[in-house]
Amino acid sequence: MKLVKLSSVAFALVWLSGCNTLGLNGNDDGLMDGEDGVIVEDRGITTGGIDGDGVNGSDIGDGAETQVIVGEDAYQGDSLDDPANALSNRVVYFEYDSSSVREQDYLTLEAHAAYLADNPTARVRLEGHTDQRGSREYNLALGERRALAIRQILMIQGASVNQFQVTSFGEERPQSEGDGEVNWQNNRRVELIYTGR
């Protein structure tokens, strides 16, 4: 019995001494956070309110924090090409027969507006599209209204009018073929196509 107690105490001492050999950042490199290209960034999880899935934010995390480590492996190229950046989303979808931008798309558009404001030589073509319901002429006009709605939001947030080309294809270039709401929803869109950086 004494042997079991003694081995438990010895194990605890070995474990504690192993913890003390770690550096201040939890690594065994002896570096503090922020040294040698390693940056630790705290991002708190928002509590309260409703998230995009209709879940009360206080039910998940309840004030917990996450850490994102940015270092040598961080994306090095143009932010437009970073798949983790909001700028990688270049399609905005619309409801049936509407040119009103959905609330869930505003964060994406804010990111594009900031990029355009910071890069005055960047150019973007806004291509408006519709589903096949309605006449050809009506759909061309609706696609244009959708593209102009996106342009207006981007300009209000700092982009310049000379950075845009507005084009409407109406129903002529569907993203999804066939009938049904899933296909129609995919076709009611504006694509942001960067033509110059």
Phi, psi and omega in degrees: 000319179295328179295321179294316179296317181296318180291329177294318179294317180297318179298317180297319180295318178296318180297315180295320179294329176292325179293326182287343180279349179286149177288178183293339180264011178086357177259167178267018181272354178074007181265151173275158177305138178096348179272150173056043174078007179256121181240130177252129185236123177275135175230110180286148176273129181292135177248154181085160179080180182246133177271183185297341180266004181079019181259136177294124184299334181288345179281343181241119176091315180043058176091002180293157179240150175242159177240137175245124180260122180246124181209223184296334182272002180294153181298130187256344187274196178296136183299338176295333183263357181281113182296342179273353183269149178299338180292343179289341175275111184239025177228130177243128183261158184230158174282167181302131175055036184226148172242015177277132180283134180288146182302324182292347181265355184294323179296320177297315181292326176298320179296317179293321179296318178296319178298314180295321179295323180281343182232078186297344177271353179290142179233144181223137175260126178261111182256115180270138182224157177225171169278179188277357179284137183102166181286161179302315182295316180298317182292325175298317179293320179294318177299321178293317178300321179296314179296321178293326177296319177295315179301317181299316179296317180294323179289322178299329183265011170122350177284160182258147183300329182283001178269359188242147165233127182253128181224142174239131174254357181056233182266003190289335182234074182292145174278326179233133178272150174106174180264172178106152187300323180299312179293317181298319179298319179295333183272341179274092191204165165235130177258134176261111184244112180283125183253344179204144181236000000 
